[in-house]
Amino acid sequence: MTASVSGTVPSAGRGHVRRIAAVGRSLPRALLAVPFTLGYTLVLIGTGLYARLGDPGTVRDLLAGSSTDVSHLSQRPVLTLLVSALWAVGGIASPYLAAFPLVLGALERRLGGVRTAGVFLLGHVLATLLTEIPVAVSVAAGHLPDSSLRRLDYGVSYGLIACAAALAGLLSPRRRWALLGGVGLALAAGLLVDFDPLTGWGHAFALLLGVLSWPYVRRNARWRPRSWRNDDASPGFAHSERASGNT
């Protein structure tokens, strides 16, 4: 019995080593398949590290200058929208940073880098404008104080949530609703921890924008699960699912 056990251990060990080696060989190919996600994640890691290790005063000034509030958007809208998306709220320990490569990587594998960037920008830009324009109108009408024009609002959450909702449209029904439900629960929990109604509305808009992108992402996706059911989607989506031949 001793000889038998000792003979199986090296074999099991070699199998484990082979599996690790196979993962190591496939990892570079997997990363190269999602260049947009990889590059963007490295940028967020860099800014997250700087937010943790850099001079606190400089970091505070950079974040304030990156805020997508009404004041900044009215002065330099394009630059503000771009720069605000270079940070993840919470820095290197941000849950958004942890979810970012998983969500965008999965979407990019199915949709490609350019279209994934388009979905991200759709959520980031439109959700920002849908929350900040009402603030500007309310201040102009005298319903809010002028201080509402300047607030700290930055990060990738709107674009990330839009991408997660878009990804849900490319999954099988069970995974689709599980993902949307998980995102909804995470957003609700976030509001309980740090209640910010404006950000809450922005997250809701981003989720809706991602769902509205389903016809686009389904038409342009590279592959789709075999378990798709035509009767699960609305009639407007059913044609795209049958005709595209993709996810």
Buried (B, 14 or more C-beta within 10 A) or exposed (E): EEEEEEEEEEEEEEEEEEEEEEEEEEEEEEBEEBEBBBEBBEBBBEBBEBBEEEEEEEBEEBBBBBBBBBBBBEEEBEEBBBBBBBBBBBBBEBEBBEBBBBBBBBBBBBBBBEBBBBBBBBBBBBBBBBBBEBBBEBBEEEEBEEEBBEBEBBBBBBBBBBBBBBBBBBBBBEBBEEBBEEBBEBBEEBEEEEEEEBBBBBBBBBBBBBBBBBBBBBEBBBEBEEEBEEEBBEEEBBBBBEEBEBB
